[in-house]
């Protein structure tokens, strides 16, 4: 009797793993079409020929909490500790288009990110930041145009040319309908805002990444690795098609598209996922959209380690989880990386946890040797087979979505949402049964948990933030604000680009909530049917 007969093992996506792989698993596999040289089509091995030998990935810690002043201090701490890029988290009111003095904002101000209500806040957030030398990523979607323009206004006030300004806005509203919920307007007017951002940045902010098409939150909602890349690439196709339909040339805007992937614990599946996603996007942009520039075909991506994999039980175990996930991202060829703090299952990361997360990346970059050669796992019987399997399974999803009329139609029908919910349910059942081991949760459990320091939230800072927003309204030229908001209303009622009148309103000290209210009045708000 074969002792391995009942030892069936699968990846988190349900792909069966054999006990051993050999040459027969790559029978008929063509290295030229499936692999190619590093930095060359189909980009399986990475988007640059020398990868980290030429330039390390950007160490971009994700940070934001409380007031703009508090986040500015945390950023300075991270930059002094070796961070090479900034990444900003915004609180829920900011994400949902509400000012801090709005009744709906009460109790949420500054909790899961920084509160930004107006140009006054953005000035404080960016105080003494070298905007001409450092790039900033902003995790913001429904109100991304507003935050981008506030950032540009502060840069201009500090003498930084918009043409040299670098950074990224997430700006991925479709995944909000699928997985996260911080949407405001219905999908189709939201897509208009996104294509307006593409056009505006093409003219005014040519170095800015106009969208970070995000699988991260799809994975956090419970998807598999295969669903993560399939649904994200489907959304990417929808954005590109919308921009083309709006009259933009694909090779003018596509080089500024970027992606955002999760990193979970199934080490080799994650590496194969990144490699497959690059190859798929290259083929999509070449075959479907006839892109001519090679830069239009590159899937450049940021990675964040998996928040949903962190446990409140034995939280220091999360240090090992984050290290494995970060290493998978590096071996998979990420362009920038955020490593979560070990205490984030309990609250915002403490300064100690944030520094340890930063040091994790620095140890990998400086001591592990994995940066010395590009795509060191290329040609592995296992990794190449798994890369092909993930690609095949992801294309099956893309074909289903295409048959439904594309990503927007699939979202409106609830298809992606239902698939993710089903995957999340199956995973939870596997943990409950003990089939899926989570150390410290359902195996190797401690009877006496050790106390852990939790980052405190200052209620007084929430009050101060709301008061500042009231002062901004009291001290501005109200007639100028009213006129600027009226111009935005006219643009929303027609077909003009929304960002120029929006920028003028923000320059005159209109608040984020007021700008969002203008668009709410014209576009309506989205209520899911599922």
Steps between C-alpha positions, in 0.01 A plus 500: 500500500625846410525703822462819292171395339280699741748784549335742257633853534389816325588866486259754647340520154434126496776414252622151581866468596691185405758351738778566250541673162730412216571555130181319398293778660641745247461272200422726204574812704673766293741720691501771235124560497426418864808647665712722278801698621473719808358840411372379162167360375299333642656644819450185705844555651447867588451839340870602507802301378709530816216557751644564848865494394425823317264651755342360817124500534354808668453445873162666539345466848125562512421752770234747600296565812344779700574850382723621220760611755516155662541323167767749392699413813467125432617556140808688618575212740471245218713703257767540768487121551568431132164513319550591134137585420184617674161332506195666652197343666190722529222470755154377400333844489768621257457186288121544495497872423398635842670780689608441860220718637230303317274294730591182313869555580452492875708228665690420178724805465862392465434140603615294201693778330559872497214751471538742206217750456660790314815658364583609856532134605705401195748779574553359848524141375776586252691751713877470444454200269738510197227464238749546217705202622258251658196328353172460686234234459149588617252224576189689398230414248165680486663831598834436329466797263460734798804367689712506184413865436567599861841332473571687176392833652739459795783397267441810286497720812841353583641565154490138379409475133198277430694349210756357744257390770505124557264268682191282472134523583314175543194632313362146451129539557390169346660294774314714753171366364646149501675478834543806714200733497649852505313612190279807467361526148361229266755312286454683171546860621785371715666371184465847349692650792775243446538571130498874576792435738684311224456792260586766759820327610606436143497878450606632841663220706679277250711320764203409719363144509132566438362176641613208712275218388461311821473132569603561859154572634343228289732255677433657839129439442570128472583426137750239388826596331354405162189713559721787614681529170203403281260756646768769518606454138131503400470838671818613325351406164190705586709808586705478181188449288326795667798724431519388137125558463551851641742570213833452677787331320600180678871572475449845653342384828582128541866552606371673816275212606620300800375205703479411869527137615462324831759262644366202695663202666497237224851592395535343156143576392559868571822507298331321210205741523721804444680337208172389335342845540785670312476255214122531479502881496764503228280280282183696580658832408664356188217289362187679619603865503775496233734704716819582313719637778663235718443728799125459446533125545691495827317390813681701765372431848512589867456225759368508855523204732169342592310684770238225520770242576604678820372361827416668830605176670878478547550819295879468488449199271394760244865603468572163338189516281592847376858396427388202289248714314753777435753249370239356262429851368869564440555164328191579293645830380312777684583867430411623849406336826321567828545259787229497766570551868471188714236667721258609226242236591458701821520859379715751317869403506704636789827677411692187605289275274531744210879506532522120519288475185738741327805309623350178357533643151847636568625161621362329188656767277837516674567156647310225319671504161169470311565835329817377333338333199174551314218244540715232667213246489464511121505154345389325819279208401262586783494879465456499122224237519323696771535826305336336199221350712417833661495670161270233357257522792499882493421505127199277567362771728580772245307310233194477728517872578541586132192293418303702756594827328816589691593595854240773554215271391639215711519727805146628442384137483683419824711228337841593644352574840333157514818318393705676767239432769499132409880478515507679836238262640694193387820634656326569830355149507846354434644694795210396723552133407873525556576412138664840465749558782533851642772492763379637830134492393406137436833332577789569740264715706613681816278468806633823650533774235766762564387865516588717198530878478229648276534834324270753670245717320474853638133612513611859552677503164171411334337807655789723392477374143128580477562847646772573244262421216241737645767775518592445135139566401474805725818666368472444123341713227163327483386669181812376320436148627136513388601614152761228466258228613243631251759456223553141618124441485492622140790271407327201663181572308693501172800313363790728599787362706405530867848556641576863393188649668551264794855625544385861499236428764758329723747785449231737625468277811192297412503186713513139391144451624368798305661385175365149556153639569496677163568169326253316723231745389577442131598132489303353790631238740540127454289249689595136437225262396678198653 
